[in-house]
Amino acid sequence: MALWNIGDGNVWGGLVKVYEHCPEKFNVVGASDSVLPFGTLFTGLVINQLYFWGMNQTIIQRALGAKSLVEAQKGLLITGLLKIFVPVIIVLPGVIGFYYFGDRFFGNQDLIYPELIKKVLPLSFVGFFAAVVMGAVLSTFNSVLNSTATIFSMGIYKRLMNPSANDRQMVRAGKTVSIVLAIVAILTAPLVAGAPDGLYDLLQKLNGIFFIPIASVMLAGLFLPKISAQGAKAAMCVGLAFYISAKFIFKVDIHFVHIWGIEFVLNMAVMFAVTHFYPNQNPFQPKDKGLVEIEEWKHTKAFSSFLVILIVGIYVWLGWLI
């Protein structure tokens, strides 16, 4: 609707106007002083994305709930295809906001999208749109609560607190944790609403506290069976202490995504060092319990290759050809 408005009834014409107004905003190669420099794609951002899309319970619980490996792969691959449209959904509205407002809201970036909505949508649709956004927020919030309840009831309550717990007790424990976390989240929300660089930027910096240590341990568990539990635990502690110190206490003058990369390398070094002195006495051997069909979808590799080529092509197009 914004492009329709800008182009006087022509969506493509509106896009051309937005591009001609600020062509530099369409360049995906971030400069060294940008919010996300291009170099971060090859350091901490790689580990962050491996964790978020391959290890985050909120995301992978959908795949883990598939009836077969084929269906799980199909779901993940179609999600990967839909992710191609994220720049259109998330970035383009910001560029359109710059077309309308310039740098008026650079000091308070969280206001740009609401102002754009008020600018573009008829007043009668604003309430409807707010309801849609609220539904999306609650859906994500529910997913996080559900994942947390599952991790707590299965990984902590059942294993450490009450090994003889039945299903009803585990469900009750999960519900209790969900209620407590929901209340804590509601009480905490006002404290982070005024983040100086925007809420999204703050969340990314906070995510680094646990994303990278968990990712390093899980990658080691999947691909380095010689790593011991003592090594993994030591790496978790060292990684947490290193990132909190570098980012929030001493405030090292390095982009926080690069700090993620340094943290990952440090975690791996700690795991290898501790494992040398405390070797793994019980290597994990994955076994097929026959619960689901694990035959691979025949188009998985071709579709995956297509997505990789498409992503690289988009970066080349929006980074060097425009």
C-alpha positions in Angstrom: 0.0 0.0 0.0 2.9 2.3 0.7 4.4 1.7 -2.8 1.0 2.1 -4.3 0.7 5.4 -2.6 4.2 6.6 -3.5 3.8 5.5 -7.2 0.3 7.1 -7.6 -1.3 3.7 -8.2 1.7 1.9 -9.6 3.5 -0.4 -7.2 6.6 -0.8 -9.4 6.7 3.0 -10.0 6.6 3.5 -6.2 9.5 1.1 -5.7 11.5 2.9 -8.4 10.9 6.2 -6.6 12.0 4.8 -3.3 15.2 3.4 -4.9 16.0 6.7 -6.7 15.5 8.6 -3.5 18.1 6.5 -1.6 19.8 3.8 -3.7 22.5 3.3 -1.0 19.8 1.8 1.3 19.4 -1.1 -1.1 23.0 -2.2 -0.7 23.2 -5.2 1.5 27.0 -4.9 2.1 27.2 -3.1 5.4 30.0 -0.6 5.8 32.4 -0.9 8.8 30.4 1.7 10.7 27.0 0.3 9.9 24.7 -1.5 12.4 25.8 -4.9 10.9 29.1 -4.7 9.0 29.6 -7.1 6.1 32.4 -8.9 7.9 30.2 -10.1 10.7 28.6 -12.5 8.3 31.8 -14.6 8.4 32.4 -14.5 12.2 29.8 -14.6 15.0 26.8 -14.3 12.7 27.5 -17.8 11.3 27.4 -19.4 14.7 24.4 -17.3 15.8 22.4 -18.5 12.8 23.4 -22.1 13.1 22.1 -22.0 16.7 18.9 -20.1 15.9 17.8 -22.2 13.0 19.3 -25.5 13.9 19.3 -25.7 17.7 16.7 -23.3 19.0 13.9 -25.3 20.6 11.2 -22.8 19.5 12.2 -23.3 15.9 13.1 -26.9 15.7 10.2 -28.3 17.7 8.1 -28.1 14.5 10.6 -30.2 12.7 11.0 -32.7 15.6 7.2 -33.1 15.6 7.1 -34.2 12.0 5.8 -37.7 11.2 8.8 -38.6 9.1 12.2 -37.3 8.0 10.8 -36.5 4.6 8.0 -34.3 6.1 10.5 -32.5 8.4 12.9 -31.8 5.5 10.0 -30.5 3.3 8.9 -28.2 6.1 12.4 -26.8 6.8 13.1 -26.3 3.1 9.9 -24.4 2.4 10.6 -22.3 5.4 14.0 -21.5 3.9 12.3 -20.5 0.7 9.9 -18.2 2.6 12.9 -16.6 4.4 14.0 -15.2 1.0 11.2 -12.7 1.4 12.4 -11.4 4.8 14.1 -8.4 3.2 10.8 -7.4 1.6 8.9 -7.9 4.8 11.4 -6.4 7.3 13.9 -4.2 5.5 11.9 -2.6 2.7 9.4 -1.0 5.1 12.3 0.7 6.9 13.6 2.0 3.5 10.1 3.3 2.7 10.0 4.9 6.2 13.3 6.7 5.3 11.6 7.9 2.0 8.7 9.4 4.1 10.4 10.6 7.2 14.2 10.9 6.5 16.3 10.5 9.6 13.6 12.0 11.9 13.3 8.7 13.9 16.9 7.6 13.9 17.1 8.4 17.6 14.0 6.2 18.3 14.0 3.4 15.7 11.1 1.5 17.3 8.7 4.3 16.2 9.4 4.0 12.5 7.1 1.1 11.8 4.1 2.4 13.8 4.5 5.8 12.1 4.6 4.1 8.7 1.4 2.2 9.5 -0.4 5.4 10.5 0.9 7.1 7.3 -0.2 4.4 4.9 -3.2 2.6 6.3 -6.7 4.1 6.4 -7.7 4.8 10.0 -10.4 2.1 9.9 -7.6 -0.5 9.2 -5.2 0.5 11.9 -7.1 -1.3 14.7 -7.4 -4.4 12.5 -3.6 -4.3 11.8 -2.9 -3.9 15.5 -4.9 -7.0 16.2 -2.9 -8.9 13.5 0.4 -7.8 15.1 -0.8 -8.8 18.6 -1.8 -12.2 17.3 1.7 -12.7 15.8 3.4 -11.5 19.0 1.3 -13.9 21.1 2.0 -16.8 18.8 5.7 -16.3 19.2 5.3 -15.7 23.0 3.3 -18.9 23.3 5.9 -20.9 21.3 8.7 -19.7 23.6 6.7 -20.5 26.7 5.9 -24.0 25.4 9.5 -24.7 24.5 10.7 -23.5 27.9 8.1 -25.6 29.7 9.2 -28.7 27.6 12.9 -28.1 28.4 12.2 -27.6 32.1 9.8 -30.5 32.6 11.9 -33.0 30.5 15.4 -31.8 31.1 15.3 -30.5 34.7 12.2 -31.6 36.6 12.2 -35.2 35.3 16.0 -35.7 35.3 17.0 -33.8 38.5 14.1 -33.0 40.7 11.6 -35.9 40.4 12.9 -38.8 38.3 9.8 -40.9 39.1 7.4 -38.1 37.9 4.4 -39.2 35.8 3.0 -37.4 32.8 0.5 -35.4 34.9 3.2 -34.2 37.2 5.4 -33.2 34.3 2.5 -31.3 32.7 1.8 -29.5 35.9 5.4 -28.5 36.4 5.5 -27.2 32.8 2.4 -25.1 33.4 3.8 -23.7 36.6 7.0 -22.6 34.9 5.0 -21.1 32.0 3.0 -19.0 34.4 6.0 -17.8 36.3 7.9 -16.9 33.2 4.9 -15.1 31.7 4.6 -12.9 34.8 8.4 -12.2 34.8 8.3 -11.3 31.1 5.4 -8.9 31.7 7.1 -7.2 34.6 10.4 -7.0 32.7 9.0 -5.6 29.4 8.9 -1.9 30.6 12.5 -2.1 31.7 13.7 -2.9 28.1 11.2 -0.8 26.2 13.4 2.2 26.2 16.5 0.6 24.7 18.7 3.4 23.3 19.6 1.5 20.0 16.2 -0.1 19.6 14.6 -3.2 21.2 15.9 -5.6 18.4 19.5 -4.5 18.8 19.3 -5.0 22.6 17.8 -8.5 22.2 20.6 -9.5 19.8 23.2 -8.3 22.3 21.5 -10.2 25.2 21.1 -13.3 23.0 24.9 -13.6 22.7 25.1 -14.4 26.4 23.7 -17.9 25.9 23.4 -18.4 22.1 27.1 -18.9 21.4 28.0 -21.1 24.4 25.1 -23.4 23.8 25.9 -23.5 20.1 29.5 -24.4 20.7 28.6 -27.2 23.1 25.9 -28.6 20.8 28.1 -28.5 17.7 30.8 -30.3 19.7 28.3 -32.9 20.9 27.1 -33.5 17.3 30.4 -33.6 15.5 33.2 -34.0 18.1 32.3 -37.2 20.1 35.6 -37.1 22.0 34.7 -33.9 23.8 33.9 -34.7 27.4 31.1 -33.4 29.6 33.6 -31.6 31.8 35.0 -29.8 28.8 31.5 -28.7 27.7 30.6 -27.5 31.1 33.8 -25.5 31.4 33.3 -24.0 28.0 29.8 -22.9 29.0 31.0 -21.1 32.1 34.0 -19.5 30.3 31.9 -18.4 27.4 29.3 -16.8 29.6 31.9 -15.0 31.7 33.9 -13.8 28.6 30.9 -12.3 26.7 29.4 -10.6 29.7 32.8 -9.1 30.7 33.7 -8.0 27.1 30.3 -6.6 26.3 28.7 -5.3 29.5 31.5 -4.8 32.0 34.6 -3.7 30.2 32.8 -2.8 27.0 35.5 -3.8 24.5 35.5 -1.6 21.4 34.7 -4.5 19.0 31.4 -5.1 17.3 29.4 -7.5 19.4 28.9 -10.0 16.6 32.7 -10.3 16.2 32.8 -10.9 20.0 30.5 -13.8 19.3 33.0 -15.3 16.9 35.9 -14.8 19.4 33.7 -16.4 22.1 33.0 -19.4 19.9 36.7 -20.0 19.2 37.5 -19.6 23.0 34.8 -22.1 23.9 36.1 -24.7 21.5 39.7 -24.2 22.8 38.5 -24.6 26.4 36.6 -27.8 25.5 39.7 -29.3 23.8 41.9 -28.3 26.7 39.7 -29.6 29.5 39.0 -32.8 27.5 42.7 -33.4 27.3 42.9 -33.6 31.1 39.4 -35.1 31.6 38.8 -37.4 28.6 35.4 -38.6 27.6 34.8 -42.0 29.2 31.3 -42.5 27.7 31.2 -41.5 24.0 27.7 -40.9 22.7 26.5 -43.3 20.0 23.2 -42.3 18.3 20.8 -45.1 17.7 17.7 -45.3 15.6 14.8 -46.3 17.8 12.5 -46.8 14.8 9.9 -44.2 16.0 9.7 -42.4 12.6 10.7 -43.1 9.1 14.2 -41.7 8.4 14.4 -42.1 4.7 15.6 -38.9 3.1 13.4 -36.8 0.7 14.9 -37.3 -2.8 14.9 -33.6 -3.6 16.6 -32.4 -0.3 20.1 -31.9 -1.7 18.9 -30.2 -4.9 16.5 -27.9 -3.1 19.2 -27.0 -0.5 21.7 -26.2 -3.3 19.1 -24.1 -5.0 18.5 -22.0 -1.8 22.2 -21.5 -1.3 22.7 -20.3 -4.9 19.7 -18.1 -4.7 20.9 -16.4 -1.4 24.4 -15.8 -2.9 22.8 -14.4 -6.0 20.7 -12.0 -4.0 23.8 -10.8 -2.1 25.7 -10.3 -5.4 22.7 -8.4 -6.9 22.0 -6.2 -4.0 25.7 -5.8 -2.9 27.7 -5.1 -6.1 25.4 -4.9 -9.1 23.0 -2.2 -7.8 
